[in-house]
Amino acid sequence: KAGVTQTPRYLIKTRGQQVTLSCSPISGHRSVSWYQQTPGQGLQFLFEYFSETQRNKGNFPGRFSGRQFSNSRSEMNVSTLELGDSALYLCASSLSNGYSPLHFGNGTRLTVT
Amino acid sequence: KNEVEQSPQNLTAQEGEFITINCSYSVGISALHWLQQHPGGGIVSLFMLSSGKKKHGRLIATINIQEKHSSLHITASHPRDSAVYICADSGGYNKLIFGAGTRLAVHP
């Protein structure tokens, strides 16, 4: 069974630009959650989608948004990029919404210059 | 204040030693996760538990709901166990609150 796939693996953007990251969950998994990891703040929860609905959202500004498609693939978008958005963005999928083990992708490393 | 506290922050061990990493959380949980992160960023879920004890190979995770405390034990540690171990409190719907992580180095 294929694991969680995140694309792209690496991305370099300029301040003010926007970026879209993609996450393809394990087949059959309906929950996709997104996390940001930085050296200063560690791992932080961004949002979680289940059956195309956002079920929970972390404490991030509105520049961070996401969506989930009917095939459970998910995208997250960051608009008006800031230097502080440089981070490793991880997604994870699971069978249900909070009571099944999480399977993480390898992440997208975003650098904002 | 981080609602999930881990100790120690850094840990160095000799191959074969028994290792314990501790995690305290301050809010009620639906599940407590133990994660392993290797250099390069990939995260592997080791355990998800809401009560008692779980064992997988040389790894054992325990949780005490009353004391809001969990421990991860590694028996007969090996250099390949070198990684960052992270505990996370699940507030529901995979809204994880993460600890800062414990960096483990196991030397041959």
Interface residues (C-beta under 8 A of the other chain):
Chain A: S31 S33 Y35 Q37 G42 L43 Q44 F45 E48 F50 R55 N56 G58 L88 L90 A92 S94 N97 G98 Y99 S100 P101 L102 H103 F104 N106 G107 R109
Chain B: S30 A31 H33 L35 G40 G41 G42 I43 V44 S45 M48 I86 A88 S90 G91 G92 Y93 N94 K95 L96 I97 F98 A100 G101
